[in-house]
Amino acid sequence: MSLDSRPTTNFLTTSKPPSTSADSSGPLPSPDGDRSHVTQLTPSTTTRQTSHDVVRGHGPHSGAHDGSDRTLRRKVKIEDVEDDHRPPYLHSMLAGGIGGTSGDMLMHSLDTVKTRQQGDPHIPPKYTSMSSSYMTIFRQEGIRRGLYSGVTPALLGSFPGTVIFFGVYEYTKRHMIDVGIAPSISYLTSGFVADLAASVIYVPSEVLKTRLQLQGRYNNPYFNSGYNYRSTADAFRTIVREEGFGAMFYGYKATLFRDLPFSALQFAFYEQEQKWAKQWVGHRDIGLGLEILTATTAGGMAGVLTCPLDVVKTRIQTQQNPVTPKPVSSPAKETSTKPPSSHSSSSSSSSPSTVRTPSRPISTSSPSTATVKPGAAILDTSSVITGLKLIYKTEGVLGWFRGVGPRALWTSVQSGTMLVLYQYLLKKLESLQSLKDLSLL
């Protein structure tokens, strides 16, 4: 009889004394033959213990590496493998903050090139293909003030934003699971709630980041973006003074429509894939290969499924409506790249005709959806739902998934970097905590 089909109660009711070999995991009978302490064990307890022994190689059948052993190894419940392992909140937040920031910094130069392509006011455009744009910015403006312009607000927003995200995510997930909500629902909801909490930090940082990326260096002789801030602090003061504090949240609704579903799906996929991987390996440490696989595929699949939201967000934010005269005192409310005023006193006396007033903000989407299809319908709307309907009506389903390949690659690399580092740092922090606890004994 295979180990899978052997009744668990055989370990409890058999009249034959249990084996006394050194590798036996079962309790030994008392000298007088009384096995009352054995029969007090429940079948579920014995099953849990037996599963652990087979997986770890300590049980009576641990030497038999046959098909039934491998089958049982794969069927071990993840809660048995992990023993309900939950890292401290501080560890999750710190590891998540470092991992998320590393992923954002890795992709920052590509994000700068995308921003230049989307916000280029020149006709014909100066920045065309991705590779030529990279080389042009690098050759003319360098790395720090060129490809990595806007890195300061990106860093200031990314670290606290991801710290908040992972803290809220872990708190929400654990409490939902503890009250009996299904894990899959808990993961999905927790990712949604966590991104909503973090958006208060990362959306304003995106406004500063994209404006400085589009501008490049101060008094940039190679590209006239219409912005000319001396620094991140100067950009913040100027925007608040001239446009109001609400300008720091331009494009907030469109960003949430894309990012909330993405985060929810990303972590729902990631948690489920991690669970499957741990069941397959039979241990909480699944190895670097599976860590990379689960992290990148989770981000890639979430990127594919939310591609329609990314496309409509980009169209809403970057397409220009037909130019119509507008008084300077009442600019469009949805604009996130309002005309920056010169720091000189003459700026306040300029006429309306001399002020550049784009009707759409710069997108914070991935590079995949930056280029609009020639002849595409202008989305003269701020409604994501209406935008999706218009794109479907004029371009069909393919219009929703324009550039889905590059977007999947983008989200895979960024998510993979963040989540792999997250798991690596969690293990390091756990090891340090264990050493600290041992030193205190």
For each residue, the residues with C-beta under 8 A, 3 or more apart:
1: 5 6
2: 5 6 68
3: 6 54 61 68 69 72
4: 68 71 72 75
5: 1 2
6: 1 2 3 10
7: 10
8: 11 12 43 46 47 50
9: 12 13 43
10: 6 7 13 14
11: 8 14 18 26 46 50
12: 8 9 38 39 41 43 46
13: 9 10 39
14: 10 11
15:
16:
17: 20 29 33
18: 11 24 26 27 28 29 38
19: 24 26 60
20: 17 24 28
21: 24 60
22:
23: 58 59 60 62 63
24: 18 19 20 21 59 60
25: 49 50 53 58 59 60
26: 11 18 19 38 60
27: 18 37 38 41
28: 18 20
29: 17 18 33 34 35 38
30: 33 34 35 37
31:
32:
33: 17 29 30
34: 29 30 37
35: 29 30 38 39
36: 39 40
37: 27 30 34 40
38: 12 18 26 27 29 35 41
39: 12 13 35 36
40: 36 37
41: 12 27 38 45 46
42: 45 46
43: 8 9 12 46 47
44: 47 48
45: 41 42 48 49
46: 8 11 12 41 42 43 49 50
47: 8 43 44 50 51
48: 44 45 51 52 80
49: 25 45 46 52 53
50: 8 11 25 46 47 53 54 59
51: 47 48 54 55 72 76 77 80
52: 48 49 55 56 58 76 80
53: 25 49 50 56 57 58 59 60 62
54: 3 50 51 57 59 61 62 69 72 73
55: 51 52 72 73 76 81 282 283
56: 52 53 59 62
57: 53 54 62
58: 23 25 52 53 62
59: 23 24 25 50 53 54 56 62
60: 19 21 23 24 25 26 53
61: 3 54 64 69
62: 23 53 54 56 57 58 59 69
63: 23
64: 61 68 69
65: 69 70
66: 69 70
67: 70 71
68: 2 3 4 64 71 72
69: 3 54 61 62 64 65 66 72 73
70: 65 66 67 73 74
71: 4 67 68 74 75
72: 3 4 51 54 55 68 69 75 76
73: 54 55 69 70 76 282
74: 70 71 279 280 282
75: 4 71 72 279
76: 51 52 55 72 73 80 81 279 282
77: 51 80 81 279
78: 81 82 275 278 279
79: 82 83 84
80: 48 51 52 76 77 83
81: 55 76 77 78 278 279 282 283 284
82: 78 79 85 278 284
83: 79 80
84: 79
85: 82 284
86: 170 174
87: 91 92 95 426 429 430
88: 91 92 433
89: 92 93 167 170 171
90: 93 94
91: 87 88 94 95 425 426 429 430 433
92: 87 88 89 95 96 166 167 169 170 426
93: 89 90 96 97 163 164 166 167 170
94: 90 91 97 98 163 425 429
95: 87 91 92 98 99 166 421 422 423 424 425 426 429
96: 92 93 99 100 162 163 165 166 167 169 418 422
97: 93 94 100 101 159 160 162 163 166
98: 94 95 101 102 159 421 425
99: 95 96 102 103 162 417 418 419 420 421 422 425
100: 96 97 103 104 158 159 161 162 165 166 418 422
101: 97 98 104 105 155 158 159 162
102: 98 99 105 106 417 418 421
103: 99 100 106 107 413 414 415 416 417 418 421
104: 100 101 107 108 154 155 158 414
105: 101 102 108 151 154 155 158
106: 102 103 413 414 417
107: 103 104 110 111 410 413 414
108: 104 105 111 112 147 148 150 151 154
109: 112 113 134 143 147 148
110: 107 113 114 130 367 410
111: 107 108 114 115 213 367
112: 108 109 115 116 137 146 147 148 149 150 213
113: 109 110 116 117 127 130 133 134 137 147 367
114: 110 111 117 118 365 366 367 370
115: 111 112 118 119 150 210 213 214 362
116: 112 113 119 120 126 127 133 137 213 214 223
117: 113 114 120 125 127 128 130 133 367 370 371
118: 114 115 314 318 362 363 370
119: 115 116 210 214 225 318 337 362
120: 116 117 125 126 127
121: 224 225 226 356
122: 125 126 224
123:
124:
125: 117 120 122 128
126: 116 120 122 136 223
127: 113 116 117 120 132 133 136 137
128: 117 125 132 133
129: 132 133
130: 110 113 117 133 134 367
131: 134 135
132: 127 128 129 135 136
133: 113 116 117 127 128 129 130 136 137
134: 109 113 130 131 137 138 147
135: 131 132 138 139
136: 126 127 132 133 139 140
137: 112 113 116 127 133 134 140 141 146 147 216
138: 134 135 141 142 143 146 147
139: 135 136
140: 136 137 146 222
141: 137 138 145 146 147 149 216 217 220 222 223
142: 138 145 146 147
143: 109 138 146 147 148
144: 148 149
145: 141 142 148 149 216 217
146: 112 137 138 140 141 142 143 149 216 217
147: 108 109 112 113 134 137 138 141 142 143
148: 108 109 112 143 144 145 151
149: 112 141 144 145 146 212 213 215 216 217
150: 108 112 115 153 154 208 209 210 211 212 213
151: 105 108 148 154 155
152: 155 156 212 231 232
153: 150 156 157 205 208 209 212 232 235
154: 104 105 108 150 151 157 158 205 209
155: 101 104 105 151 152 158 159
156: 152 153 159 160 205 232
157: 153 154 160 161 201 202 204 205 206 208 209
158: 100 101 104 105 154 155 161 162 202 205
159: 97 98 100 101 155 156 162 163
160: 97 156 157 163 164 201
161: 100 157 158 164 165 198 201 202 205
162: 96 97 99 100 101 158 159 165 166 198 418
163: 93 94 96 97 159 160 166 167
164: 93 160 161 167 168 194 197 198 201
165: 96 100 161 162 168 169 194 195 197 198 263
166: 92 93 95 96 97 100 162 163 169 170 194 422
167: 89 92 93 96 163 164 170 171
168: 164 165 171 172 190 193 194 197 198
169: 92 96 165 166 172 173 190 191 193 194 267
170: 86 89 92 93 166 167 173 174 190
171: 89 167 168 174 175
172: 168 169 175 176 186 189 190 193 194
173: 169 170 176 177 186 187 190
174: 86 170 171 177 178
175: 171 172 178 179
176: 172 173 179 181 185 186 189 190
177: 173 174 180 181 183 186
178: 174 175
179: 175 176
180: 177
181: 176 177 185 186 189
182: 185 186
183: 177 186 187 271 275
184: 187 188 268 272
185: 176 181 182 188 189
186: 172 173 176 177 181 182 183 189 190
187: 173 183 184 190 191 267 268 270 271 272
188: 184 185 191 192 264 265 267 268
189: 172 176 181 185 186 192 193 264
190: 168 169 170 172 173 176 186 187 193 194 267
191: 169 187 188 194 195 263 264 265 266 267 268
192: 188 189 195 196 260 261 263 264
193: 168 169 172 189 190 196 197
194: 164 165 166 168 169 172 190 191 197 198 263 267
195: 165 191 192 198 199 256 259 260 262 263 264
196: 192 193 199 256 260
197: 164 165 168 193 194 200
198: 161 162 164 165 168 194 195 201 202
199: 195 196 202 203 252 255 256 259
200: 197 203 204
201: 157 160 161 164 198 204 205
202: 157 158 161 198 199 205 206
203: 199 200 206 207 248 249 251 252 255
204: 157 200 201 207 208 248 249
205: 153 154 156 157 158 161 201 202 208 209
206: 157 202 203 209 210 251 255 364
207: 203 204 210 211 239 247 248 249 250 251 336
208: 150 153 157 204 205 211 212 232 235 236 239 248
209: 150 153 154 157 205 206 212 213
210: 115 119 150 206 207 213 214 336 337 362 364
211: 150 207 208 214 215 227 229 235 239 337 340 362
212: 149 150 152 153 208 209 215 227 229 232 235
213: 111 112 115 116 149 150 209 210 216
214: 115 116 119 210 211 225 227 337 362
215: 149 211 212 218 220 223 225 227 228 229
216: 137 141 145 146 149 213 220 222 223 225
217: 141 145 146 149 220
218: 215 228 229 230 231
219: 228
220: 141 215 216 217 223 224 225 228
221:
222: 140 141 216
223: 116 126 141 215 216 220
224: 121 122 220
225: 119 121 214 215 216 220
226: 121 337 339 340 356
227: 211 212 214 215 235 340
228: 215 218 219 220 340 342 343
229: 211 212 215 218 232 234 235 238 340
230: 218 234
231: 152 218 234 235
232: 152 153 156 208 212 229 235 236
233: 236 237
234: 229 230 231 237 238
235: 153 208 211 212 227 229 231 232 238 239
236: 208 232 233 239 240 248
237: 233 234 240 241
238: 229 234 235 241 242 340 341 343
239: 207 208 211 235 236 242 243 247 248
240: 236 237 243 244 245 247 248
241: 237 238
242: 238 239 340 341
243: 239 240 246 247 338
244: 240 247
245: 240 248
246: 243 249 250
247: 207 239 240 243 244 250 336 338
248: 203 204 207 208 236 239 240 245
249: 203 204 207 246 252
250: 207 246 247 334 335 336 337 338 361
251: 203 206 207 254 255 317 334 336 361 363 364
252: 199 203 249 255 256
253: 256 257 382 384
254: 251 257 258 313 316 317 382 384
255: 199 203 206 251 252 258 259 313 364
256: 195 196 199 252 253 259 260
257: 253 254 260 261 309 313 384
258: 254 255 261 262 306 309 310 313 365
259: 195 199 255 256 262 263
260: 192 195 196 256 257 263 264
261: 192 257 258 264 265 305 306 309
262: 195 258 259 265 266 302 303 306 309 411
263: 165 191 192 194 195 259 260 266 267 302
264: 188 189 191 192 195 260 261 267 268
265: 188 191 261 262 268 269 301 302 305 306
266: 191 262 263 269 270 298 299 302 411 415
267: 169 187 188 190 191 194 263 264 270 271 298
268: 184 187 188 191 264 265 271 272
269: 265 266 272 273 297 298 301 302
270: 187 266 267 273 274 294 295 298 299 415 419
271: 183 187 267 268 274 275
272: 184 187 268 269 275 276
273: 269 270 276 277 293 294 297 298
274: 270 271 277 278 286 294
275: 78 183 271 272 278 279
276: 272 273 279 280
277: 273 274 280 281 286 290 293 294
278: 78 81 82 274 275 281 282 283 284 286
279: 74 75 76 77 78 81 275 276 282
280: 74 276 277 286
281: 277 278 285 286 287 290
282: 55 73 74 76 81 278 279
283: 55 81 278 286
284: 81 82 85 278
285: 281 427
286: 274 277 278 280 281 283 290 291 294
287: 281 290 291
288: 291 292 420
289: 292 293
290: 277 281 286 287 293 294
291: 286 287 288 294 295 419 420 423 424
292: 288 289 295 296 416 420
293: 273 277 289 290 296 297
294: 270 273 274 277 286 290 291 297 298 419
295: 270 291 292 298 299 415 416 418 419 420 423
296: 292 293 299 300 412 413 415 416
297: 269 273 293 294 300 301 412
298: 266 267 269 270 273 294 295 301 302 415 419
299: 266 270 295 296 302 303 411 412 413 414 415 416 419
300: 296 297 303 304 408 409 411 412 415
301: 265 269 297 298 304 305 408
302: 262 263 265 266 269 298 299 305 306 411 415
303: 262 299 300 306 307 310 366 407 408 410 411 412 415
304: 300 301 307 401 404 407 408
305: 261 265 301 302
306: 258 261 262 265 302 303 309 310
307: 303 304 310 311 368 369 400 401 402 403 404 407
308: 311 312 388 391 400 401
309: 257 258 261 262 306 312 313 384 388
310: 258 303 306 307 313 314 365 366 368 369 407
311: 307 308 314 315 369 391 399 400 401 402 403
312: 308 309 315 316 379 384 387 388 391 400
313: 254 255 257 258 309 310 316 317 363 365 369 384
314: 118 310 311 317 318 363 365 369 370 372
315: 311 312 318 319 372 376 379 387 391
316: 254 312 313 319 360 379 381 382 384 387
317: 251 254 313 314 336 360 361 362 363 364 365
318: 118 119 314 315 360 361 362 363 370 372
319: 315 316 360 372 378 379
320: 323 358 359 360
321: 324 359 360 378 380
322: 378
323: 320
324: 321
325: 352
326: 330 331 332 352 357
327: 330 352
328: 331 352 355 357
329:
330: 326 327
331: 326 328 335 338 339 357
332: 326 335 357 359
333:
334: 250 251 360 361 382
335: 250 331 332 338 357 358 359 360 361
336: 207 210 247 250 251 317 361 362
337: 119 210 211 214 226 250 358 360 361 362
338: 243 247 250 331 335 357 358
339: 226 331 355 356 357 358
340: 211 226 227 228 229 238 242
341: 238 242 347 348 350
342: 228 346 347
343: 228 238 347
344: 347
345: 348 349
346: 342 349 350
347: 341 342 343 344 350
348: 341 345
349: 345 346
350: 341 346 347 354 355
351: 354 355
352: 325 326 327 328 355
353:
354: 350 351
355: 328 339 350 351 352
356: 121 226 339
357: 326 328 331 332 335 338 339
358: 320 335 337 338 339 361
359: 320 321 332 335
360: 316 317 318 319 320 321 334 335 337
361: 250 251 317 318 334 335 336 337 358
362: 115 118 119 210 211 214 317 318 336 337
363: 118 251 313 314 317 318 369 370
364: 206 210 251 255 317
365: 114 258 310 313 314 317 368 369 370
366: 114 303 310 369 406 407 410 411
367: 110 111 113 114 117 130 370 403 406 410
368: 307 310 365 402 403 404 405 406 407 410
369: 307 310 311 313 314 363 365 366 402 403 407
370: 114 117 118 314 318 363 365 367 403
371: 117 403
372: 314 315 318 319 376
373: 376 395 399 402
374:
375:
376: 315 372 373 391 394 395 399
377: 390 391 393 394 395
378: 319 321 322
379: 312 315 316 319 386 387 390 391
380: 321
381: 316 386 387 390
382: 253 254 316 334
383: 386 387
384: 253 254 257 309 312 313 316 387 388
385: 388 389
386: 379 381 383 389 390
387: 312 315 316 379 381 383 384 390 391
388: 308 309 312 384 385 391 392 400
389: 385 386 392 393
390: 377 379 381 386 387 393 394
391: 308 311 312 315 376 377 379 387 388 394 395 399 400
392: 388 389 395 396 397 399 400
393: 377 389 390
394: 376 377 390 391 399
395: 373 376 377 391 392 398 399 400 402
396: 392 399
397: 392 400 401
398: 395 401 402
399: 311 373 376 391 392 394 395 396 402
400: 307 308 311 312 388 391 392 395 397
401: 304 307 308 311 397 398 404
402: 307 311 368 369 373 395 398 399
403: 307 311 367 368 369 370 371 406 407
404: 304 307 368 401 407 408
405: 368 408 409
406: 366 367 368 403 409 410
407: 303 304 307 310 366 368 369 403 404 410 411
408: 300 301 303 304 404 405 411 412
409: 300 405 406 412 413
410: 107 110 303 366 367 368 406 407 413 414
411: 262 266 299 300 302 303 366 407 408 414 415
412: 296 297 299 300 303 408 409 415 416
413: 103 106 107 296 299 409 410 416 417
414: 103 104 106 107 299 410 411 417 418
415: 103 266 270 295 296 298 299 300 302 303 411 412 418 419
416: 103 292 295 296 299 412 413 419 420
417: 99 102 103 106 413 414 420 421
418: 96 99 100 102 103 162 295 414 415 421 422
419: 99 270 291 294 295 298 299 415 416 422 423
420: 99 288 291 292 295 416 417 423 424
421: 95 98 99 102 103 417 418 424 425
422: 95 96 99 100 166 418 419 425 426
423: 95 291 295 419 420 426 427
424: 95 291 420 421 427 428
425: 91 94 95 98 99 421 422 428 429
426: 87 91 92 95 422 423 429 430
427: 285 423 424 430 431
428: 424 425 431 432
429: 87 91 94 95 425 426 432 433
430: 87 91 426 427 433 434
431: 427 428 434 435
432: 428 429 435 436
433: 88 91 429 430 436 437
434: 430 431 437 438
435: 431 432 438 439
436: 432 433 439 440
437: 433 434 440 441
438: 434 435 441
439: 435 436
440: 436 437
441: 437 438
